[in-house]
Amino acid sequence: MKKEHSLILKAVLQNKSEKEIREIDKILDSNLDWIEIAGIALNHRLGGYIYKGLNTSQQKKMPKEVVKALELLVRAQKEQFEENLEEICKVNDALEEAKIKFAVLKGAFFGCEMYEKGTRRSNDIDLLVYEDDLGKLDTCLRAMGYIQSNMSNGEMVEATKKEKSRYNQMRKKLDFSWTPTLKLVINGKFVDQYTFLDEDYYSLPSKKQKEKKQDYIYRIVNEPWRLWSGHTTTLVLLV
């Protein structure tokens, strides 16, 4: 593996071991193609991870121009995140008032819960709702100024009825099960599964949810028949 690629992969790790920190220091002391590193970082939206993932002494080993560019990028991403967060809170209040069940997915959620502000870049807000609530959702979001639209000459133009119908037909044809499911496979044979977005599970109090999840994990880890020697055990996450 190229040194440049190795540096990126190690730098973006959230929790680094002492060994990984030493390896990063060693790579930074070598001759690196910073144009390639910067290009990969920007192309794959890794700039914030790299900037936040390297300590002060490590950043001093980088070209000042690269550090400054990453610093400005993180600052811009932080401002954008704060604007998105403000909008998420407004949407959250509106959907709760309309009694629409929903979950915030991907970047918006990760940016709030898992990373320091400015680390991640997120340009939109992804929501998961029940299909039966799509009509109420459309009414609610329209009242807030949102429309189903396309970009035309730098402006957002509402989609035509034909375009909206095309999206709806596509959604119906793609008859997938979108529920994330953890399946336990031993020696190629399906044994058990755990569904994360089970409606019954999410109707339980948070304490009961935790107990149910821990019980499942305990059974996987501790039941003897799951740990027979010589058996190949696989956990498969289906999304």
C-alpha positions as a LaTeX table, in Angstrom:
\begin{tabular}{lrrr}
\hline
Residue & $x$ (\AA) & $y$ (\AA) & $z$ (\AA) \\
\hline
Met1 & 0.00 & 0.00 & 0.00 \\
Lys2 & 1.23 & 3.49 & $-0.82$ \\
Lys3 & 2.35 & 5.61 & 2.11 \\
Glu4 & $-0.16$ & 8.30 & 1.18 \\
His5 & $-3.06$ & 5.85 & 1.33 \\
Ser6 & $-1.83$ & 4.34 & 4.58 \\
Leu7 & $-1.62$ & 7.78 & 6.17 \\
Ile8 & $-5.20$ & 8.63 & 5.20 \\
Leu9 & $-6.59$ & 5.32 & 6.48 \\
Lys10 & $-4.83$ & 5.69 & 9.82 \\
Ala11 & $-5.49$ & 9.41 & 10.24 \\
Val12 & $-9.28$ & 9.06 & 9.93 \\
Leu13 & $-9.50$ & 6.47 & 12.72 \\
Gln14 & $-11.39$ & 7.84 & 15.71 \\
Asn15 & $-9.71$ & 5.69 & 18.36 \\
Lys16 & $-6.06$ & 5.08 & 17.58 \\
Ser17 & $-3.73$ & 2.71 & 19.36 \\
Glu18 & $-0.24$ & 3.81 & 20.43 \\
Lys19 & 1.14 & 1.68 & 17.60 \\
Glu20 & $-1.05$ & 3.43 & 15.01 \\
Ile21 & 0.01 & 6.85 & 16.34 \\
Arg22 & 3.67 & 5.87 & 15.99 \\
Glu23 & 3.04 & 4.58 & 12.46 \\
Ile24 & 1.44 & 7.91 & 11.52 \\
Asp25 & 4.45 & 9.79 & 12.91 \\
Lys26 & 6.80 & 7.58 & 10.90 \\
Ile27 & 4.86 & 8.13 & 7.66 \\
Leu28 & 4.75 & 11.90 & 8.24 \\
Asp29 & 8.54 & 11.93 & 8.59 \\
Ser30 & 8.89 & 10.47 & 5.09 \\
Asn31 & 8.61 & 12.12 & 1.68 \\
Leu32 & 4.91 & 12.27 & 0.76 \\
Asp33 & 2.87 & 13.35 & $-2.25$ \\
Trp34 & 0.65 & 15.91 & $-0.54$ \\
Ile35 & $-1.15$ & 16.77 & $-3.77$ \\
Glu36 & $-2.42$ & 13.20 & $-3.95$ \\
Ile37 & $-3.35$ & 13.19 & $-0.24$ \\
Ala38 & $-5.24$ & 16.49 & $-0.55$ \\
Gly39 & $-6.98$ & 15.30 & $-3.72$ \\
Ile40 & $-8.20$ & 12.09 & $-2.10$ \\
Ala41 & $-9.26$ & 13.95 & 1.05 \\
Leu42 & $-11.36$ & 16.46 & $-0.87$ \\
Asn43 & $-12.77$ & 13.97 & $-3.37$ \\
His44 & $-13.93$ & 11.57 & $-0.65$ \\
Arg45 & $-14.91$ & 14.23 & 1.90 \\
Leu46 & $-12.22$ & 13.12 & 4.34 \\
Gly47 & $-10.66$ & 16.51 & 5.03 \\
Gly48 & $-12.40$ & 16.98 & 8.37 \\
Tyr49 & $-11.53$ & 13.47 & 9.53 \\
Ile50 & $-7.86$ & 13.96 & 8.69 \\
Tyr51 & $-7.63$ & 17.41 & 10.30 \\
Lys52 & $-9.38$ & 16.26 & 13.49 \\
Gly53 & $-7.61$ & 12.90 & 13.46 \\
Leu54 & $-4.04$ & 14.25 & 13.62 \\
Asn55 & $-2.67$ & 15.81 & 16.79 \\
Thr56 & $-0.89$ & 19.18 & 16.92 \\
Ser57 & 2.63 & 17.75 & 16.64 \\
Gln58 & 1.59 & 15.65 & 13.64 \\
Gln59 & 0.00 & 18.64 & 11.90 \\
Lys60 & 3.29 & 20.52 & 12.28 \\
Lys61 & 4.89 & 17.88 & 10.02 \\
Met62 & 2.43 & 18.70 & 7.24 \\
Pro63 & 2.82 & 21.53 & 4.69 \\
Lys64 & 1.35 & 24.72 & 6.15 \\
Glu65 & $-0.76$ & 25.24 & 3.03 \\
Val66 & $-2.45$ & 21.84 & 3.50 \\
Val67 & $-3.12$ & 22.44 & 7.20 \\
Lys68 & $-4.58$ & 25.89 & 6.47 \\
Ala69 & $-6.81$ & 24.51 & 3.71 \\
Leu70 & $-8.11$ & 21.74 & 5.99 \\
Glu71 & $-8.64$ & 24.23 & 8.82 \\
Leu72 & $-10.77$ & 26.45 & 6.57 \\
Leu73 & $-12.68$ & 23.41 & 5.32 \\
Val74 & $-13.49$ & 22.29 & 8.87 \\
Arg75 & $-14.61$ & 25.81 & 9.78 \\
Ala76 & $-16.96$ & 25.93 & 6.77 \\
Gln77 & $-18.30$ & 22.45 & 7.52 \\
Lys78 & $-18.95$ & 23.46 & 11.13 \\
Glu79 & $-20.96$ & 26.51 & 10.04 \\
Gln80 & $-22.92$ & 24.41 & 7.56 \\
Phe81 & $-23.56$ & 21.76 & 10.20 \\
Glu82 & $-24.91$ & 24.34 & 12.65 \\
Glu83 & $-27.28$ & 25.66 & 9.97 \\
Asn84 & $-28.43$ & 22.11 & 9.20 \\
Leu85 & $-28.88$ & 21.35 & 12.89 \\
Glu86 & $-31.08$ & 24.40 & 13.32 \\
Glu87 & $-33.20$ & 23.24 & 10.39 \\
Ile88 & $-33.33$ & 19.66 & 11.72 \\
Cys89 & $-34.73$ & 20.97 & 15.01 \\
Lys90 & $-37.45$ & 22.88 & 13.15 \\
Val91 & $-38.37$ & 19.81 & 11.10 \\
Asn92 & $-38.30$ & 17.66 & 14.23 \\
Asp93 & $-40.78$ & 19.96 & 16.02 \\
Ala94 & $-43.07$ & 20.16 & 12.98 \\
Leu95 & $-43.20$ & 16.39 & 12.44 \\
Glu96 & $-43.79$ & 15.70 & 16.12 \\
Glu97 & $-46.64$ & 18.20 & 16.14 \\
Ala98 & $-48.11$ & 16.48 & 13.06 \\
Lys99 & $-47.69$ & 13.12 & 14.86 \\
Ile100 & $-45.51$ & 11.71 & 12.06 \\
Lys101 & $-43.12$ & 8.97 & 13.20 \\
Phe102 & $-39.66$ & 9.46 & 11.73 \\
Ala103 & $-35.95$ & 8.81 & 12.16 \\
Val104 & $-33.07$ & 11.04 & 11.08 \\
Leu105 & $-30.52$ & 9.02 & 9.10 \\
Lys106 & $-26.91$ & 9.15 & 7.99 \\
Gly107 & $-24.89$ & 12.37 & 7.94 \\
Ala108 & $-27.17$ & 14.60 & 9.98 \\
Phe109 & $-27.41$ & 12.05 & 12.77 \\
Phe110 & $-23.72$ & 11.11 & 12.75 \\
Gly111 & $-22.72$ & 14.77 & 12.76 \\
Cys112 & $-24.75$ & 15.30 & 15.94 \\
Glu113 & $-23.95$ & 12.15 & 17.85 \\
Met114 & $-20.65$ & 10.64 & 16.76 \\
Tyr115 & $-18.29$ & 13.37 & 15.58 \\
Glu116 & $-17.08$ & 16.78 & 16.61 \\
Lys117 & $-18.69$ & 19.65 & 14.71 \\
Gly118 & $-16.96$ & 20.29 & 11.41 \\
Thr119 & $-15.61$ & 16.77 & 11.00 \\
Arg120 & $-18.30$ & 15.53 & 8.65 \\
Arg121 & $-19.73$ & 17.17 & 5.58 \\
Ser122 & $-23.46$ & 16.75 & 5.09 \\
Asn123 & $-25.45$ & 18.63 & 2.43 \\
Asp124 & $-28.92$ & 17.34 & 3.17 \\
Ile125 & $-31.24$ & 15.82 & 5.77 \\
Asp126 & $-32.33$ & 12.19 & 5.30 \\
Leu127 & $-35.56$ & 11.12 & 6.99 \\
Leu128 & $-37.09$ & 7.65 & 7.33 \\
Val129 & $-40.91$ & 7.66 & 7.61 \\
Tyr130 & $-43.76$ & 5.19 & 7.19 \\
Glu131 & $-45.16$ & 5.04 & 3.67 \\
Asp132 & $-48.66$ & 5.71 & 5.01 \\
Asp133 & $-47.42$ & 9.07 & 6.36 \\
Leu134 & $-46.01$ & 10.36 & 3.06 \\
Gly135 & $-49.11$ & 12.48 & 2.40 \\
Lys136 & $-48.94$ & 14.13 & 5.82 \\
Leu137 & $-45.20$ & 14.55 & 5.42 \\
Asp138 & $-45.63$ & 16.33 & 2.08 \\
Thr139 & $-48.18$ & 18.72 & 3.59 \\
Cys140 & $-46.00$ & 19.37 & 6.63 \\
Leu141 & $-42.79$ & 20.02 & 4.68 \\
Arg142 & $-44.56$ & 22.20 & 2.11 \\
Ala143 & $-45.81$ & 24.38 & 4.95 \\
Met144 & $-42.15$ & 24.87 & 5.90 \\
Gly145 & $-41.17$ & 25.84 & 2.36 \\
Tyr146 & $-39.82$ & 22.50 & 1.13 \\
Ile147 & $-40.78$ & 21.17 & $-2.30$ \\
Gln148 & $-39.88$ & 18.12 & $-4.39$ \\
Ser149 & $-37.65$ & 19.81 & $-6.92$ \\
Asn150 & $-34.85$ & 19.72 & $-9.46$ \\
Met151 & $-31.96$ & 22.13 & $-9.97$ \\
Ser152 & $-32.34$ & 24.21 & $-13.15$ \\
Asn153 & $-30.01$ & 27.09 & $-14.05$ \\
Gly154 & $-28.93$ & 27.42 & $-10.43$ \\
Glu155 & $-32.51$ & 27.53 & $-9.09$ \\
Met156 & $-34.73$ & 24.92 & $-7.45$ \\
Val157 & $-37.73$ & 24.21 & $-9.68$ \\
Glu158 & $-40.61$ & 22.07 & $-8.45$ \\
Ala159 & $-40.79$ & 18.66 & $-10.12$ \\
Thr160 & $-43.58$ & 18.10 & $-12.61$ \\
Lys161 & $-46.41$ & 15.63 & $-11.96$ \\
Lys162 & $-44.79$ & 13.29 & $-14.50$ \\
Glu163 & $-41.45$ & 13.40 & $-12.67$ \\
Lys164 & $-43.10$ & 12.82 & $-9.29$ \\
Ser165 & $-45.06$ & 9.90 & $-10.74$ \\
Arg166 & $-41.83$ & 8.42 & $-12.13$ \\
Tyr167 & $-40.25$ & 8.48 & $-8.66$ \\
Asn168 & $-43.31$ & 6.87 & $-7.10$ \\
Gln169 & $-43.39$ & 4.10 & $-9.72$ \\
Met170 & $-39.67$ & 3.49 & $-9.24$ \\
Arg171 & $-40.17$ & 3.18 & $-5.49$ \\
Lys172 & $-42.96$ & 0.63 & $-5.96$ \\
Lys173 & $-40.92$ & $-1.43$ & $-8.42$ \\
Leu174 & $-37.95$ & $-1.54$ & $-6.05$ \\
Asp175 & $-39.76$ & $-3.82$ & $-3.64$ \\
Phe176 & $-36.93$ & $-4.26$ & $-1.15$ \\
Ser177 & $-37.05$ & $-4.92$ & 2.54 \\
Trp178 & $-35.23$ & $-1.89$ & 3.91 \\
Thr179 & $-35.26$ & $-3.09$ & 7.51 \\
Pro180 & $-31.68$ & $-3.57$ & 8.79 \\
Thr181 & $-31.40$ & $-7.15$ & 10.00 \\
Leu182 & $-28.54$ & $-8.96$ & 11.70 \\
Lys183 & $-28.44$ & $-12.63$ & 10.68 \\
Leu184 & $-26.39$ & $-15.34$ & 12.38 \\
Val185 & $-24.99$ & $-17.97$ & 10.01 \\
Ile186 & $-23.04$ & $-21.04$ & 11.16 \\
Asn187 & $-21.31$ & $-23.25$ & 8.56 \\
Gly188 & $-23.34$ & $-21.60$ & 5.83 \\
Lys189 & $-26.66$ & $-22.38$ & 7.56 \\
Phe190 & $-29.01$ & $-19.65$ & 8.76 \\
Val191 & $-29.55$ & $-19.95$ & 12.53 \\
Asp192 & $-31.10$ & $-16.78$ & 13.91 \\
Gln193 & $-31.76$ & $-13.12$ & 13.17 \\
Tyr194 & $-32.31$ & $-9.83$ & 14.95 \\
Thr195 & $-34.28$ & $-6.99$ & 13.33 \\
Phe196 & $-33.18$ & $-3.54$ & 14.44 \\
Leu197 & $-36.16$ & $-1.55$ & 13.19 \\
Asp198 & $-38.84$ & $-3.87$ & 14.49 \\
Glu199 & $-41.86$ & $-1.65$ & 15.21 \\
Asp200 & $-42.68$ & $-3.64$ & 18.34 \\
Tyr201 & $-39.12$ & $-3.14$ & 19.57 \\
Tyr202 & $-39.32$ & 0.63 & 19.18 \\
Ser203 & $-42.67$ & 0.80 & 20.97 \\
Leu204 & $-40.97$ & $-0.53$ & 24.12 \\
Pro205 & $-39.58$ & 1.80 & 26.80 \\
Ser206 & $-35.88$ & 2.54 & 26.30 \\
Lys207 & $-34.95$ & 0.36 & 29.29 \\
Lys208 & $-36.78$ & $-2.63$ & 27.78 \\
Gln209 & $-35.14$ & $-1.96$ & 24.39 \\
Lys210 & $-31.71$ & $-2.12$ & 26.02 \\
Glu211 & $-32.60$ & $-5.32$ & 27.87 \\
Lys212 & $-33.86$ & $-6.99$ & 24.68 \\
Lys213 & $-30.75$ & $-6.02$ & 22.74 \\
Gln214 & $-28.40$ & $-7.16$ & 25.52 \\
Asp215 & $-30.27$ & $-10.44$ & 25.83 \\
Tyr216 & $-29.77$ & $-11.15$ & 22.13 \\
Ile217 & $-26.06$ & $-10.29$ & 22.30 \\
Tyr218 & $-25.69$ & $-12.46$ & 25.41 \\
Arg219 & $-27.27$ & $-15.42$ & 23.66 \\
Ile220 & $-24.95$ & $-15.08$ & 20.66 \\
Val221 & $-21.86$ & $-14.87$ & 22.84 \\
Asn222 & $-22.68$ & $-17.34$ & 25.60 \\
Glu223 & $-24.87$ & $-20.15$ & 24.31 \\
Pro224 & $-22.49$ & $-23.14$ & 23.93 \\
Trp225 & $-23.94$ & $-24.47$ & 20.69 \\
Arg226 & $-22.99$ & $-21.20$ & 18.98 \\
Leu227 & $-19.33$ & $-21.63$ & 19.90 \\
Trp228 & $-18.57$ & $-25.22$ & 18.87 \\
Ser229 & $-14.98$ & $-25.47$ & 17.71 \\
Gly230 & $-14.50$ & $-26.07$ & 14.02 \\
His231 & $-17.67$ & $-24.22$ & 13.07 \\
Thr232 & $-17.57$ & $-21.10$ & 10.93 \\
Thr233 & $-19.78$ & $-18.41$ & 12.47 \\
Thr234 & $-20.81$ & $-15.37$ & 10.42 \\
Leu235 & $-22.83$ & $-12.30$ & 11.32 \\
Val236 & $-24.40$ & $-10.70$ & 8.25 \\
Leu237 & $-25.97$ & $-7.23$ & 8.35 \\
Leu238 & $-28.64$ & $-6.95$ & 5.67 \\
Val239 & $-29.83$ & $-3.44$ & 4.83 \\
\hline
\end{tabular}
